[in-house]
Amino acid sequence: MAIEQIKMPQLGESVTEGTISKWLVSVGDKVNKYDPLAEVMTDKVNAEVPSSFTGVIKELIAGEGDTLAVGEIICTIEIEGSNGGETPSSSGKQESVPEKTAAAAAQTDQGNRARYSPAVLKISQEHGIDLTQVSGTGAGGRITRKDLLKLIEAGTIPAAGQKVEAPVVPAAAPAAKEEVAQPVSSPAQAAPAVNIPVTAGDIEIPVTGIRKAIAANMLRSKHEAPHAWTMIEVDATNLVEYRNSLKDEFKKKEGFNLTFFAFFVKAVAQALKEFPQINSMWAGEKIIQKKDINISIAVATDDALYVPVIKNADEKTIKGIAREISELAVKVRTGKLRSEDMQGGTFTVNNTGSFGSVQSMGIINYPQAAILQVESIVKRPVVMNHGMIAVRDMVNLCMSLDHRVLDGLVCGRFLQRVKEILENTSKSTTSIY
């Protein structure tokens, strides 16, 4: 009998493992090549895993909620047209069914226990956990990252020779089907559940896979990156007048909006080119300064926040950036965002001003080194040169930075350059094409 294996795919750059959030098939189901088999959540993206074969589902190796390393088997498929004979691994020698079953179970259990994902190894090394003394809850007794985090939270880290069972936590409700999109990325595990009394009238809202990923990503960023904050005030009066003089004709001609946000993204991309240190990431023993300037932009839906990426933003015109902002926002809100739309970001710009915010402290989009919040443009009286007072269009730019990578001096100079670019934006100095 020809049996093929479906393995955990690598669904994004630097992704090392994925969690089965929902099976879309059952044992005995007939599937065609490219049919979706399961929904998988990684630290980069939520996606469906397609079948590589046409056939019948033979076995689901992993359960919902199990986290497996890239390349581990998640299920097997009996290929259509197989003759029902022996499996490739079978031999002419017959064993009794109980003996074969017991041997296979022992091999699976031993193999899964011996294979540790990079995340499990990292956590065990950081906290001095003896993995040989931990009983995992994953498929075949495999130790998962969740198992170790539960032990750490419970304060029951095993010493050598001390066997410890992973704490049992009630299973969460199955995750609803999510858009194929990336929330603010690279999550670690979120905090354990808290026992909060529920009284009459309270509403219990199940936590979806997307919301779990957002929570875990924010937790990882706050735990690993020492955040510092700085803010600069920008006089955007010339920018406002220039953009307002163009917006109606632009919309009529191009078919999409010329937003203020496009000007801010362009200014940031230009400043990043001049201050490449900002366009960096922490990598443990080294700092990686990225060559490409890929701007992640935050796009919100009713229940989640996603960060699609404008690739090589420094090479694009303001019109080109405005077009990408419009297209990416539509993709997010219609559930058509692809994993490749969200990969490769090196710096994030968040348009918090669209909600009327005038000052905020963003959480860094891990593993990037900084995020810039563009606040609302508001009219305020400002003391000008020679003591004159005038009503001006003012905006705050708020920057969160990873203090392992960046210091105040370079960030201050970077923000000064962004301010200079924006304050000198006008018809005579700036082309949108």
Rosetta blueprint (number, residue, H / E / L):
1 M L
2 A L
3 I E
4 E E
5 Q E
6 I E
7 K E
8 M L
9 P L
10 Q L
11 L L
12 G L
13 E L
14 S L
15 V L
16 T L
17 E E
18 G E
19 T E
20 I E
21 S E
22 K E
23 W E
24 L L
25 V L
26 S L
27 V L
28 G L
29 D L
30 K E
31 V E
32 N L
33 K L
34 Y L
35 D L
36 P E
37 L E
38 A E
39 E E
40 V E
41 M E
42 T L
43 D L
44 K L
45 V L
46 N E
47 A E
48 E E
49 V E
50 P E
51 S L
52 S L
53 F L
54 T L
55 G E
56 V E
57 I E
58 K E
59 E E
60 L E
61 I L
62 A L
63 G L
64 E L
65 G L
66 D L
67 T E
68 L E
69 A E
70 V L
71 G L
72 E L
73 I E
74 I E
75 C E
76 T E
77 I E
78 E E
79 I E
80 E L
81 G L
82 S L
83 N L
84 G L
85 G L
86 E L
87 T L
88 P L
89 S L
90 S L
91 S L
92 G L
93 K L
94 Q L
95 E L
96 S L
97 V H
98 P H
99 E H
100 K H
101 T H
102 A H
103 A H
104 A H
105 A H
106 A H
107 Q H
108 T H
109 D H
110 Q H
111 G H
112 N H
113 R H
114 A H
115 R L
116 Y L
117 S L
118 P H
119 A H
120 V H
121 L H
122 K H
123 I H
124 S H
125 Q H
126 E H
127 H H
128 G L
129 I L
130 D L
131 L H
132 T H
133 Q H
134 V E
135 S E
136 G L
137 T L
138 G L
139 A H
140 G H
141 G H
142 R L
143 I L
144 T L
145 R H
146 K H
147 D H
148 L H
149 L H
150 K H
151 L H
152 I H
153 E H
154 A H
155 G L
156 T L
157 I L
158 P L
159 A L
160 A L
161 G L
162 Q L
163 K L
164 V E
165 E E
166 A L
167 P L
168 V L
169 V L
170 P L
171 A L
172 A L
173 A L
174 P L
175 A L
176 A L
177 K L
178 E L
179 E L
180 V L
181 A L
182 Q L
183 P E
184 V L
185 S L
186 S L
187 P L
188 A L
189 Q L
190 A L
191 A L
192 P L
193 A L
194 V L
195 N L
196 I L
197 P L
198 V L
199 T L
200 A L
201 G L
202 D L
203 I L
204 E L
205 I L
206 P L
207 V L
208 T L
209 G H
210 I H
211 R H
212 K H
213 A H
214 I H
215 A H
216 A H
217 N H
218 M H
219 L H
220 R H
221 S H
222 K H
223 H H
224 E H
225 A L
226 P L
227 H E
228 A E
229 W E
230 T E
231 M E
232 I E
233 E E
234 V E
235 D E
236 A L
237 T H
238 N H
239 L H
240 V H
241 E H
242 Y H
243 R H
244 N H
245 S H
246 L H
247 K H
248 D H
249 E H
250 F H
251 K H
252 K H
253 K H
254 E H
255 G L
256 F L
257 N L
258 L L
259 T L
260 F H
261 F H
262 A H
263 F H
264 F H
265 V H
266 K H
267 A H
268 V H
269 A H
270 Q H
271 A H
272 L H
273 K H
274 E H
275 F L
276 P H
277 Q H
278 I H
279 N L
280 S E
281 M E
282 W E
283 A L
284 G L
285 E L
286 K L
287 I E
288 I E
289 Q E
290 K L
291 K L
292 D L
293 I L
294 N L
295 I E
296 S E
297 I E
298 A L
299 V E
300 A E
301 T L
302 D L
303 D L
304 A L
305 L E
306 Y E
307 V L
308 P L
309 V E
310 I E
311 K L
312 N L
313 A H
314 D H
315 E H
316 K L
317 T L
318 I H
319 K H
320 G H
321 I H
322 A H
323 R H
324 E H
325 I H
326 S H
327 E H
328 L H
329 A H
330 V H
331 K H
332 V H
333 R H
334 T L
335 G L
336 K L
337 L L
338 R L
339 S H
340 E H
341 D H
342 M H
343 Q L
344 G L
345 G L
346 T L
347 F E
348 T E
349 V E
350 N E
351 N L
352 T H
353 G H
354 S H
355 F H
356 G L
357 S L
358 V L
359 Q L
360 S L
361 M L
362 G L
363 I L
364 I L
365 N L
366 Y L
367 P L
368 Q E
369 A L
370 A E
371 I E
372 L E
373 Q E
374 V E
375 E L
376 S L
377 I L
378 V E
379 K E
380 R E
381 P E
382 V E
383 V E
384 M L
385 N H
386 H H
387 G H
388 M L
389 I E
390 A E
391 V E
392 R E
393 D E
394 M E
395 V E
396 N E
397 L E
398 C E
399 M E
400 S E
401 L E
402 D E
403 H L
404 R L
405 V L
406 L L
407 D L
408 G H
409 L H
410 V H
411 C H
412 G H
413 R H
414 F H
415 L H
416 Q H
417 R H
418 V H
419 K H
420 E H
421 I H
422 L H
423 E H
424 N L
425 T L
426 S L
427 K L
428 S L
429 T L
430 T L
431 S L
432 I L
433 Y L
